[in-house]
């Protein structure tokens, strides 16, 4: 199946370049390399934006160009065996300048790219739009990733203790993610103190205290799951009630994320739901999330985002009320939605909401007392 999907994606990209009057397309950014190849990585550093391998579509050829350090790894590990025969690998010595490497391939030609480098025309904004509707193959990879992330939370969070530091919590989450071949792009740990101070708390050497919630952005095959889970070490009705109000806001976002709706309309529904639960201004203290995929947030929703939702978009909403957060990654379908990172198989306790005819389950607080 992946060979046919790859061919279809390449054909779509060739047609796109031809319609704009260009001879080819060059992909170098990490998210686009993964998208074009259905999951391969061209990075070495975890925080790379532009990778060490490039896909060049020109005439009827598909070139993958990389240096002699990376070629074997990319050929043997990164590329799916069904895609590999479709691609011509071009290897160059590691110290050679990219300008010299590409000269023989693109000199005198009009090339589009996702970076604008080497005299190409940057169309990264248009490529970003192409990534937003996923194939069923990609959604199945997303389901597996979401299920694994939920299992990591369910395994690690019940083992946490009030005397642990935020750094220790992050280390435990990271270990379990990596043991499942998942890259931890982001692990935020909000202890009792930090949750009241910062919306993005990078883990610190402070004890978590009586409550903690953990937010992750976790990547595999290029796709990124965002999710948050919360535990209390001593039952506290105030935090339980606030958490559930927070969950209601996210449930409203999920229910309103329907094909044909604009992101700005969902954003407005989120703002109204904050007012419904008695905190009308909390939305302004942090972004509310938006579309996800090969970037943690492909589009962050606001009153100005007019993107029209489609089936096979993926959303990750992350509403917060000071001290609490609710977040998961959700596929938008013709019939409704599928919560990828909180599957029906999850053992995590839930709270239910009935909104617009949907029953929406959100992860409740896990009480460890």
N, C-alpha and C positions, 0 to 999 in steps of 0.2 A: 504493500500500500504506500509506503513512504516514497518509493521511487516515482510513482505516478504523481503524488502530491508535490514532490520536488520539481518534476517536469512542469507541472501546471503553474507553480510559483515562478519558475524561471521564465516560462512563456509570458506570463502576465507582466513581468518586469521588462522583458524585451519589447513587448507591445507598448508599454508605458514610455520607454526611451524613444522608440520609433515615432510615436505620436507627437513627442516634443521636438522631433527633428535631430536627435542625437544618435551617436554610433554605439554607445554602450553605457554601462553602469559599473561603478566601483564601490564596494562595501568594505569599510574598515572598522566602523564602530562595533563594539562588542555585542550590543543588543541586536544589531542588524545582521551581523555574522551568524549569530545563533538562530535568528529568525529565518534567514535564507537557507541555512543548512539543517533546519529542524533540530537544533539542540547542540551543535558543536561549539566549542569554546576556542576563541583566538586570543585569550588573555594569558598572561603569566601572573602579574600582580592582581590581587583581588579587586583593587579599586581602579583598574584600567578603564579608560573610556574608549580609546583606540587600541586595537590589538596588534599582535605580531604576525597576523596572517590576513590576507585580503582576498575577497572574491571579485573577479573582474569578468563581467559579461560583455563580450564584444563579438560582433558578427554572429556566427553560430557556435562560438566556443564558450566554455565555462572554465576559467583559470582560477586556481587557488594558489596564491603566491605567498611564499614564506621563506624564512632563512634556514640555513642548514642546521641550526640549533633545534628548531621546532618541527621540521618537516616530518620526521619519523613519528613523533608523538601524535601529531594531527592526523596523519595517515592511518596509524594503527589503533588509536584510542578514540579520537574525537569524531571522525566521520563515520556515519552509518555505512555498513558494508553494501547496502543497496544503492546508496548515493555515490560511493567512491568511484565506480566505473564511469559515472557521468561527468567527472571532473578531471581536468588536466592539472597536475601539480607542477608548479614551477619553483625550483629551489635556487636560492642565491646565497652567496657567502655572507656571513653575518655583518661584516663591516662595510658592505656595499651600500651606497646611498640609494634610497628609494627612487629618486629622480632618474638615476642611471638604470635601475632595474626596469622601470616601467616605460622608459623611452621607446624601446623597440615595439611595445605593444600599443601605446596610445599616442605616439607622436603624429601630429597632423590630424588627429581625430577629435571629435566633440564628445566629451565624456561627462555624464552626470555622476555625482557621488554623494555620500553622506557626511563629508568633511570639507569639501572644497579644496583639498590639498592637490598638489601636482598640476595646478592650473585647471582643475575640473570645476564644474558648476555644482554648487551645494544645493541639493534638494532634500535635505534631511527632514524638513518639516512635512513634506509630502510623503516621504517614506514612513515617517512616524504614523501617519494616518493609515497606511497600508497594513501595519502590524495589528491593528485593533480588533479585527474580526478573525478569530482563530478557527482552525480546522478541528474536526472531531478527533484526529490523532493528537493534536496539541492539547485538547481538553482532557483526553484520557491521561496524558502525562501529568496534567494539572491535578486530576483527581488523585492519582497515586501520590503526588507530592503533598497535596493537602492532607490526605489520610496519614501520611508519615509524620507531618508536622503536628497533627493532632495527637498522634501516639507519643511523640516526644514530650509534649506538654503533659499528657496523662501519666507518663512514666516519671518525669522529673519533678513536677510541681508538688506532688504529695510528699516528696522526700525533703522539702525545704524546711528550714528551722529559723526562728526569729533572730537567732544570734549569727546567722550567716551574713556575709557582706554581699553587697550587690555584685561585686566582682566574682565572688564564688558562685552565685546564682547564674551569672552569665556564662561562666566556664562550664558549668554542668549542662546548660542548654546547648552550648556550642559543641561539646563532646558528643552528645546524643544526635544532634543534627548531622555532624560530620560522619558519624558511624553509619548513617544512612545515605552517604554520598550526597549530602545537601550542603550547599555553601551558605554559611551564616553571614549575610551581607549586613545585617543590623540586629543587634540585641540590646534593647533598652530595658533596664530594670528599675522599677519604681518602688522603693521601699516606703515605709510609713511617712518619713520626712520628705523624701524626694517627690513623692506623688503630689504634694501640696505646693511644690515650688516650681517644677519644671515640666513643660510638655514633652520635651525630648531629653530625658535624663540618661546621659552616657554613664554606664555603671561606675560607681565610686567605691572606695574602700570604707564604706559605712554600713552598719548593720541594718537589715531591712526592717526590723521591729515587728509590730503586730499584724502588718499586712504587706502584701507585695503583689504587683502585677508585672508581667513580662510581655513585651511586644517584640515580634520578630519580622524581619524580611528575609526569606529563605529561598535560595535559588537552586534549581536543577534543570538540566536541559534548556537553560536560558530563561525559563519561566519562573516568576517570583510570587510566592505566597506571602501575604501579610496577615498576621493573626495576633491576638492578645488573650491572655488568660490571667485570672486573679485568684489568689488564695487569702483567706483570713486565718490567723492562728488562734484567735479568740472571737467567738460570735459577737458581732456588733450590728445591731439592727439598723443603725444609721447608715453604715456603709452598704449593707445589703439592699436597703431601700433605694439609696442613690444609684448603686450599680444597676438595679433593675430599671430605673428611670433612664439611665444611660443606654441600656439595652433596647429600650423602647424606641429611642431616637434612631439607633442603627436599624432596628426592624422596620421602621417607617421608610428609611432610605432603601432598604432591600425591596420592600413591597412596591415602591414607586419606580424602581429601576426596570422599566418595561420597554420593549421594542417600540420605537416611535416617539418616546419621550426624549426631550432635550435634557442634557446634564444640568442646565440651569434650572429646569423645572424640578428636578430631584433635589437640587441644592435648596430651592425655596421651600420644598416640603420638609427638609431637614431643619431649616430655620424655624418653621412653624412648630415642629415637634419639640424643639427646645422650649419654646414658649408654653406648650401644652404641659410640660413637666415642671414648669416653674422657674426655669433658668434661661430667660430670653436672650441674654447677651453672651452666654458661654461659647456659642458658635464662633464668635469673633476672636477667641483666644487661641485658636488652632485651626488649621485647614481640616476639612471634613472627609478627605479622601477623594476618590474618583475612579477612573479606569486604570486597570492593571494589566500586566502581561509580561513582556520582555524588559520592562522597567517597573520598578515598584509602584510608581504612579505614572502612567502614560499621559494622563490628563488629570489635573487637579480641578475639581468642580468649583465653580463660583457663579455669581449671578451673570457673568459674561460668557460662560462656556456654552456655545450653541450646538455642540456635537449631538447628533440624533442617535440614540441607542439602537443597537441592532442585535439580533440573535447571535450568540457566540462571542459577544463582548464579555469581558470579565471586569468586575468592579471590586474595589476594596474600600469600604467606608469605615471611617475611624473616629466617630464622634467622641468627644471627651467632656466631662464635667469635672471641675477641679478635684482631683483625687481619684477619679475613676475613668475607665475607657472601655469601649466595646468595639471589636474589630474582627472581621473575617474576610475571606476572599470568596467571591460569588460569581458563578457563571450565569449569564442572562440567557434565557431560553424563550422559545415561542410560547410555551405554556406557563412559564413562571420564572423559576430560578433554581439553582443548585448550589448549595453552600459547600464549596470544595474543601475548606479547611475545618469544617465541623460536620463530618459525614454522619449519616444515620447510625453508623457502627460505633460512634464515639461513646465512651463511658463517662465522659464529663457531664456533670449535672446541668440541667437546662431550665430555662424559664421560657414560657410560651406566650406569644401575642397573636391575636387575630386581627389582621389588617387587610382591608380591601379583598376579603374573601380568602386570604392566605393564612395558614397557620405557620408562624415563623418561630423557630426555636433558636434561642441565643444562649451561649454558655453563661451559666450563673456563676456566682462566687463559690469556690470550693472551701468548705469550712474544715479546718484541720485540728480544731481543739478536741 
